[in-house]
Amino acid sequence: MLAEISSKPVRCLVNTHYHFDHVGGNAVIGRGATIIAHENCKKTMTANLKPEETPEGVGLPQETYENEKIVKIGEIAIGLLHLGPAHTSGDTIVVIESEKVVVAGDTFFNGMPPYIDVKNGSDTANWVTLIGKLAEKYPDYKERAAKTRSRLSSSTSSRTSRTTII
C-alpha cells in the first residue's frame, strides 16, 4: 500500500498509541525513519518488551513529546497533540490544518463500541472531553484520508521524504 503512495523511503513515522495494530510495523516500515510518539506510548511499549526483544527490534520511538509537537514535511506542518489519556495513556491526535484533517487514531470509533484500555491508563471521562474539544476546535474538518495522503506525497515528491501515520 505504501508503494502506491510513493516509492520514496519513509522518513517519519507517527504512532497514535502503543497497541500492536498501530506499532507492529514500526521495525519494518520505520526502518531508517524517525519514529515519533507520545512519551507514555514509548513508556508502555518499553514496559511491555519481552525478554527476547530489543528496542531496535520492535522499533521503539526515538522521539517523544509531552503535550504538543510540530513536524514539518515539506511545507506542511503536522501537529501532534496529547490531550490527556483517552483510549490509552499515550494517545496522539494528528492535525494537518492546511488540509483540514484530524487523524484521531483509536480515540474515535465509528459504528462499533470503543476498546477501553483500563490497564494502561484509559480515561473514559477525558475521552468524551477530548472528542468534544476536537469537534469544537475543528468543526469544518472532513474525512479526506485519500486526498491527504496524495497531497502529502506529492508535496514532498521532489524531496526524499515521506511520512506515515499509524
N, C-alpha and C positions, 0 to 999 in steps of 0.2 A: 504494500500500500504506500509506503514512503517513497518508493521509486517512482510511483505515478505522480507524486507532487514535485519531486526534484531529484536529480541524480547527485546533487551536492551532498557532502557529508553533514551529519547533524553536528552542530557546534554548541547548541544549548538545549538542554532537556529540563523541563519543569515537572516536578512531581506534585500533584494536587493533594496527596496524602499517602500514607505508608502501605495500604493494602496491596496484596500481591498483584491484583489485576491492574494496578497503576504503577508499580515499581518493578514488576517481574522482568521487564525487558531492559532495565537500566544497564545491565552488564553488556548487553549486545547493542542495543540502539544507542546507548550513551557512551560506547567505547570511543574515546578521543574527544568527547564532548564535555562541557561543563554541566554538571547536574546540580540543579538548584531546588531546594525545598525549604519549608518552614523548619525552624530548629527542632520543634517537637517531633516532626516527621523523622528527621535523622536520628534523634534520640531513641524513638521507638524502634526504628529499623536496627539500630546498633544493639539495643537490648534484646532483640529477637534473633540475633545471629546465632546459628547453630555452631557447635564446636569446630566442625569441619569447614565452615565458611569463613571467607576473608572479606574485609570491607571492599576491596577491589573486585573480588569475585562476584559480589552481589550488586555492585555499582552503587555504593553509598553516595549520597550527595556530597560534593566538595564544597559547595557554598550554601549557607543558610541565611535566614533573616529572621528578625523578631516580629515586626509589625508590618513593614512595607518595604518593597524593593522595586526599583525600576530597571528593566533590562531593555537595552536598545538593540534592535535587529534592523540594520539598515537605518532608515529614517523613522521606523515605527517604534514607539515607546510602549512597552508591555509592563503593566503594573501587576505586581504580586502582592496580594493583601492577605493578612491574617486578621480576621475579625473576632477572634476568640474561638474556643472549642465549639464544635458543632457535631459533625459526623464522626470526627476524631479530634484529638487534642492538637493536631498539626495540619489542619486544612488550609489550603491555599486557594484563593479566588484569583483568577487571572483576568485582567481587564485590558482590553485593547480599545482605548477610547476613540482613536481615529477611525476605527471600523465599527464602533458601537456594538462591541461584542464583550460579553462576560462569559468566561468558562468557569462554571461553578463546581466542577468535579462532582463528587458524590454528595455535596451539600444540597443538591436539588435532584429529586427523583420525580419522574413523570409517569403516572399510570401504574405505580406499584408502591407498596409501603417501603420506607427507607430502612436501611440496616442501622441499628443504633449500637455503636461500639462502646458500650459502657465500660468494659475492661480497660480500654485505652483512652479514656477521657472524653467521651461524647457528652455533650451538654444539650439536652433537648430544648430547654428554655432559651438558651442562647442561639440555638439553631433556628428557631422560629424568629427570633430577633434579627439574626443575620439575613434571612430571606427577606424580611421586611425592609431592612436597610438597603439591600441591593435593589429591590423593587422601587424604593423611594429615590435612591440616588441615580439609578439608570432606567427611568421609566420607558424610554423610547428604544431601548436595545431589543433587537430581534434575534432569533436563531438564524445564523448565517455561517455555519461552520465551513461549508464547502467553499464559499466565496472568500472567507478569511484565509483559509489555507492557500488558496490560489493567489490572493493578494500578497500574503507574506512571502511566498516562494518567489513570485515574480518581482517583488520589491528588492529582493536580495539576489536576483539571478546573476547580476554582474559581479557579485562577491562570492566568496567561498564559504558561505554560512547558511544554515537552515536551523529553524527552531522546531521543537516538538513539545507539545503539552500533553502529559499523561496524567 
